[in-house]
């Protein structure tokens, strides 16, 4: 997170006597930061994560209850896909009608999915696509806000322990569970780990002074990305080179997660946090928060200053900034679709390349490549220097168009390598805009308000993602197979591209129109030109002196 500004403290006049003791909170910050980054690296070592979908569909788990697929669903043309989606929507409406009490006289039970014709082809991924994976979006929405509040109230460390324990519980359910309910509970535990990521990303700010925020945030993020990359490469090597089965790979992941849980138990609990523990920290002699340093006179009224009415008032005031509004909307709409694609792409890979040979599954390599490209594009985004007030919408439109094309390629191709490549490029395109959006949002906000804005954006994105999941993926909605879902996401990105492009054209045309209408300096009369000549001569004579 980029701080809104560097806090400049006035130097006090020197007084005789011993040097003041440094803040005990910051004495050993280097060791604490290194330990936190090491924990972040170890927490990402889950070599079996890239192969969870093939594991669920393997004979070990066999979550392959089949559903009927309309013959038209096997066609790759767009018109057939639209017909299929309309047919699914009609079935969804009929199922809602059959659920009403007055329709029971028809003698049919809603939810009966037994195929009418034995010759109709069947989908093997129905349980994973429409019953297990949607639970992740629902549970993440349920735990996001409580986890955000508990992170600040409990001061990070207990939430990090909860995150590690939830990882262990998720992998135990994955290994020992035998029913769909067990897998849904596994998704619930995994959603807790996702919501608890805020504790890791914000814990670093309680360890160092504001001047080191940007660099330390880079260290912690780099450690997590390195852990994801190492985990994906390790899993791919074990599967392809060593022929390790998926069950053994998940046992190794469970052992590594137990190690990260032990590391979390020894994380130092800070004395302060952004919202709830600022006054308590001041009473114990801990360092003041950034807001208190910027406004020392308001320390006594800090709690009153952060009442819900004040927070909502400040949040409403920030909405008047065009750049803040633009990048917040991008965060909400693009993040929702991005994470849906990340959730379901492994199922798509299994549909595009169904195989019983685990050595030919390269999901880990694709995850490693996408992580590496995402880190490179995130780093390179810091060197882009343009007038964002003028060109931001055009840049977003270009990236969104590329994402739409890549999603369409994943939907339409039958080549697994093209599907892998499209996902790697898609993830890199998204990660390119993330640091730009972060800076544009955070540059004009205090640290406390910045955390609140990011929290609201994440919550709105989660709500939108949950609505899409309920309509498109869930068996109680349309229950579309994964290929049709990716066509929906392609249309989604295409609509976003049209909106961004239209907005960019309006901004650019308005800019050039205003430039043409800019008033020219009035022409000088001959008498005024003659009067200006001595001044020009004097200016030219002073230039050599200035250079000297």
Order of alpha helices (4+ residues) and beta strands (2+ residues): alpha-alpha-beta-alpha-beta-alpha-alpha-alpha-alpha-alpha-alpha-alpha-alpha-alpha-alpha-alpha-alpha-alpha-alpha-alpha-alpha-alpha
